[in-house]
């Protein structure tokens, strides 16, 4: 029972953080934006990191943001219903993009975000399935 309460609190905190990041007028403040611009300009000047662009960094951040979604999905629904994690991740991401499109003039709804978020949920789910496999008793693995 205590584990379910902790899981519920952590899940709620995570979902609040995702909502805060995705459903406010601006994803970050101007000070962070200027710092990000300087970092990307510096990376563009280096031969080994010139491939790091804002679009790629944003895509990677969207993937990373939904990795916990896949983890929580497996924790809530179990390893036998693993497939719910990426489906719910995709639906949640589509809902976020819809809300941005309908209600936030300062945000851009982008279908690539749904792809990135769903990929993050799949990665989190796969990590949990791998962990479950590794922690399973040896005779159950066969």
VOBA-1610 file (N, C-alpha, C; in pm, whole numbers, padded with zeros to 5 digits, always signed):
BEGIN
Unk+00082-00119+00000Unk+00000+00000+00000Unk+00087+00127+00000Unk+00191+00127+00082Unk+00279+00243+00089Unk+00350+00265-00045Unk+00387+00156-00112Unk+00454+00168-00242Unk+00361+00232-00345Unk+00233+00199-00342Unk+00136+00258-00434Unk+00119+00408-00408Unk+00123+00446-00282Unk+00110+00588-00248Unk+00232+00665-00299Unk+00350+00609-00277Unk+00473+00673-00326Unk+00469+00681-00479Unk+00427+00573-00544Unk+00417+00573-00691Unk+00317+00678-00739Unk+00204+00691-00668Unk+00104+00790-00706Unk+00158+00932-00690Unk+00229+00958-00582Unk+00285+01091-00559Unk+00392+01124-00664Unk+00480+01028-00691Unk+00584+01051-00792Unk+00524+01069-00931Unk+00422+00989-00963Unk+00355+01000-01094Unk+00289+01137-01108Unk+00221+01180-01002Unk+00154+01310-01006Unk+00255+01423-01020Unk+00366+01415-00948Unk+00470+01518-00959Unk+00529+01521-01100Unk+00552+01404-01156Unk+00605+01397-01293Unk+00505+01458-01392Unk+00378+01419-01383Unk+00278+01471-01476Unk+00260+01623-01460Unk+00269+01672-01336Unk+00263+01816-01314Unk+00381+01884-01385Unk+00502+01826-01372Unk+00621+01885-01435Unk+00607+01886-01587Unk+00555+01778-01644Unk+00534+01774-01789Unk+00434+01881-01830Unk+00325+01893-01755Unk+00226+01996-01785Unk+00285+02135-01774Unk+00365+02157-01671Unk+00428+02288-01651Unk+00522+02322-01767Unk+00595+02222-01814Unk+00690+02246-01924Unk+00620+02267-02058Unk+00508+02200-02077Unk+00448+02198-02211Unk+00327+02288-02227Unk+00263+02327-02118Unk+00137+02401-02130Unk+00143+02543-02076Unk+00261+02594-02056Unk+00272+02735-02019Unk+00306+02815-02144Unk+00293+02946-02133Unk+00306+03032-02251Unk+00442+03018-02321Unk+00550+03010-02244Unk+00683+02997-02302Unk+00753+02878-02237Unk+00826+02799-02315Unk+00891+02681-02257Unk+01002+02715-02158Unk+01063+02831-02174Unk+01168+02875-02083Unk+01181+03027-02092Unk+01248+03085-01994Unk+01263+03230-01988Unk+01365+03282-02087Unk+01368+03412-02103Unk+01460+03474-02199Unk+01605+03454-02160Unk+01634+03449-02028Unk+01772+03429-01985Unk+01822+03291-02025Unk+01740+03190-02009Unk+01778+03056-02051Unk+01786+03048-02203Unk+01696+03118-02271Unk+01699+03121-02417Unk+01828+03179-02471Unk+01873+03289-02409Unk+02000+03349-02453Unk+02117+03256-02427Unk+02115+03190-02311Unk+02222+03095-02281Unk+02223+02978-02378Unk+02105+02930-02413Unk+02094+02821-02510Unk+02144+02863-02647Unk+02109+02985-02688Unk+02158+03037-02816Unk+02311+03045-02818Unk+02370+03094-02709Unk+02517+03103-02701Unk+02580+02964-02707Unk+02521+02869-02633Unk+02574+02732-02634Unk+02566+02672-02774Unk+02452+02686-02840Unk+02437+02630-02975Unk+02531+02698-03074Unk+02553+02828-03060Unk+02647+02898-03148Unk+02789+02846-03127Unk+02825+02823-03001Unk+02958+02770-02972Unk+02972+02628-03027Unk+02870+02544-03008Unk+02874+02407-03059Unk+02882+02406-03212Unk+02817+02502-03278Unk+02820+02509-03424Unk+02960+02542-03476Unk+03041+02609-03395Unk+03177+02646-03437Unk+03275+02530-03422Unk+03240+02430-03343Unk+03330+02318-03321Unk+03303+02210-03425Unk+03404+02160-03493Unk+03383+02060-03597Unk+03313+01933-03547Unk+03345+01892-03427Unk+03288+01766-03377Unk+03144+01780-03326Unk+03097+01902-03303Unk+02962+01921-03250Unk+02877+02012-03338Unk+02920+02041-03458Unk+02843+02129-03547Unk+02707+02070-03582Unk+02693+01941-03569Unk+02566+01874-03599Unk+02458+01901-03493Unk+02498+01952-03376Unk+02402+01980-03269Unk+02328+02109-03303Unk+02201+02095-03341Unk+02118+02210-03375Unk+02004+02221-03274Unk+01934+02333-03279Unk+01821+02351-03188Unk+01716+02243-03210Unk+01685+02211-03336Unk+01584+02108-03364Unk+01623+01973-03307Unk+01750+01936-03322Unk+01795+01806-03269Unk+01796+01806-03117Unk+01839+01916-03058Unk+01840+01926-02913Unk+01698+01921-02857Unk+01606+01991-02922Unk+01466+01990-02878Unk+01406+01850-02892Unk+01435+01781-03002Unk+01385+01645-03022Unk+01435+01553-02911Unk+01566+01562-02883Unk+01625+01480-02776Unk+01563+01511-02640Unk+01537+01639-02614Unk+01475+01678-02487Unk+01333+01622-02477Unk+01261+01621-02588Unk+01126+01563-02588Unk+01130+01413-02565Unk+01229+01346-02621Unk+01245+01202-02595Unk+01272+01181-02446Unk+01371+01255-02394Unk+01410+01239-02253Unk+01294+01270-02158Unk+01213+01369-02192Unk+01103+01408-02103Unk+01002+01295-02086Unk+00987+01207-02185Unk+00886+01102-02176Unk+00942+00965-02139Unk+01072+00953-02118Unk+01127+00826-02068Unk+01062+00787-01935Unk+01048+00881-01839Unk+00979+00843-01715Unk+00834+00799-01737Unk+00770+00850-01841Unk+00633+00808-01871Unk+00627+00658-01896Unk+00722+00607-01975Unk+00728+00462-02000Unk+00760+00384-01875Unk+00847+00438-01791Unk+00881+00372-01665Unk+00758+00365-01575Unk+00692+00478-01557Unk+00572+00479-01473Unk+00463+00390-01531Unk+00451+00387-01663Unk+00350+00302-01727Unk+00368+00156-01689Unk+00490+00107-01695Unk+00516-00033-01659Unk+00497-00054-01509Unk+00536+00043-01429Unk+00515+00030-01284Unk+00366+00025-01249Unk+00285+00103-01320Unk+00141+00104-01291Unk+00070-00018-01347Unk+00103-00059-01469Unk+00026-00163-01536Unk+00093-00299-01539Unk+00220-00305-01501Unk+00290-00432-01495Unk+00354-00471-01627Unk+00441-00570-01622Unk+00516-00610-01741Unk+00427-00684-01841Unk+00316-00738-01797Unk+00229-00810-01890Unk+00143-00716-01974Unk+00129-00592-01929Unk+00054-00491-02007Unk+00148-00377-02045Unk+00270-00414-02084Unk+00373-00319-02121Unk+00329-00228-02235Unk+00246-00279-02324Unk+00205-00207-02443Unk+00121-00083-02412Unk+00068-00074-02289Unk-00009+00045-02253Unk+00079+00169-02240Unk+00204+00152-02199Unk+00293+00267-02177Unk+00312+00350-02305Unk+00352+00290-02417Unk+00370+00374-02536Unk+00238+00428-02593Unk+00130+00351-02579Unk+00001+00400-02628Unk-00043+00522-02548Unk-00034+00512-02415Unk-00072+00626-02330Unk+00024+00743-02349Unk+00152+00713-02373Unk+00249+00819-02401Unk+00212+00895-02528Unk+00176+00821-02632Unk+00137+00884-02759Unk+00009+00966-02742Unk-00088+00910-02671Unk-00215+00982-02649Unk-00195+01107-02564Unk-00112+01097-02461Unk-00084+01213-02377Unk-00012+01321-02458Unk+00085+01280-02536Unk+00158+01375-02619Unk+00066+01441-02722Unk-00021+01362-02784Unk-00115+01419-02880Unk-00209+01518-02811Unk-00249+01487-02689Unk-00333+01579-02612Unk-00262+01709-02583Unk-00136+01701-02547Unk-00056+01821-02521Unk-00046+01907-02647Unk-00015+01842-02758Unk-00002+01916-02884Unk-00135+01979-02924Unk-00245+01909-02901Unk-00376+01965-02931Unk-00403+02089-02845Unk-00374+02080-02716Unk-00395+02194-02627Unk-00307+02312-02667Unk-00183+02285-02705Unk-00095+02393-02751Unk-00152+02459-02877Unk-00199+02377-02968Unk-00253+02426-03095Unk-00379+02510-03073Unk-00466+02466-02984Unk-00594+02532-02963Unk-00586+02654-02871Unk-00500+02649-02769Unk-00510+02748-02663Unk-00384+02831-02637Unk-00271+02794-02696Unk-00147+02866-02667Unk-00088+02927-02794Unk-00115+03054-02815Unk-00066+03122-02935Unk+00086+03132-02939Unk+00149+03126-02823Unk+00294+03142-02816Unk+00368+03009-02835Unk+00296+02899-02843Unk+00359+02767-02860Unk+00325+02713-02999Unk+00411+02626-03049Unk+00390+02566-03181Unk+00364+02417-03161Unk+00246+02374-03202Unk+00216+02230-03198Unk+00289+02164-03314Unk+00360+02056-03284Unk+00445+01992-03385Unk+00427+01841-03377Unk+00388+01777-03486Unk+00372+01631-03485Unk+00501+01556-03450Unk+00616+01619-03476Unk+00743+01555-03440Unk+00756+01538-03289Unk+00691+01627-03214Unk+00693+01614-03068Unk+00621+01486-03025Unk+00514+01451-03094Unk+00442+01326-03062Unk+00534+01207-03088Unk+00606+01211-03199Unk+00700+01103-03231Unk+00808+01095-03124Unk+00865+01208-03088Unk+00973+01210-02989Unk+00923+01164-02852Unk+00808+01215-02810Unk+00753+01176-02679Unk+00721+01028-02675Unk+00663+00976-02783Unk+00631+00833-02789Unk+00759+00750-02786Unk+00861+00795-02855Unk+00990+00725-02851Unk+01045+00723-02709Unk+01032+00833-02638Unk+01076+00836-02498Unk+00999+00738-02412Unk+00867+00730-02431Unk+00786+00634-02356Unk+00827+00491-02388Unk+00858+00464-02514Unk+00904+00330-02554Unk+01038+00298-02489Unk+01129+00394-02486Unk+01260+00371-02423Unk+01241+00342-02274Unk+01160+00421-02205Unk+01134+00396-02064Unk+01072+00260-02040Unk+00977+00222-02124Unk+00914+00091-02115Unk+01017-00021-02135Unk+01101-00005-02238Unk+01203-00108-02264Unk+01302-00121-02149Unk+01340-00008-02090Unk+01429-00013-01974Unk+01366-00091-01860Unk+01238-00068-01836Unk+01169-00140-01728Unk+01154-00288-01760Unk+01126-00322-01884Unk+01115-00463-01922Unk+01250-00533-01909Unk+01357-00465-01947Unk+01491-00521-01931Unk+01522-00541-01784Unk+01489-00444-01702Unk+01511-00455-01557Unk+01431-00571-01499Unk+01306-00584-01541Unk+01222-00695-01492Unk+01281-00829-01533Unk+01333-00838-01656Unk+01395-00961-01703Unk+01521-00993-01621Unk+01604-00892-01598Unk+01728-00914-01524Unk+01703-00949-01378Unk+01596-00898-01320Unk+01566-00925-01180Unk+01482-01050-01158Unk+01430-01107-01266Unk+01349-01228-01254Unk+01438-01345-01211Unk+01383-01434-01131Unk+01462-01554-01093Unk+01508-01628-01219Unk+01626-01691-01211Unk+01688-01754-01326Unk+01596-01856-01393Unk+01529-01937-01319Unk+01446-02042-01380Unk+01325-01984-01452Unk+01278-01864-01415Unk+01165-01802-01484Unk+01207-01742-01616Unk+01334-01720-01640Unk+01381-01659-01764Unk+01370-01754-01882Unk+01371-01884-01856Unk+01373-01980-01967Unk+01243-01993-02033
//
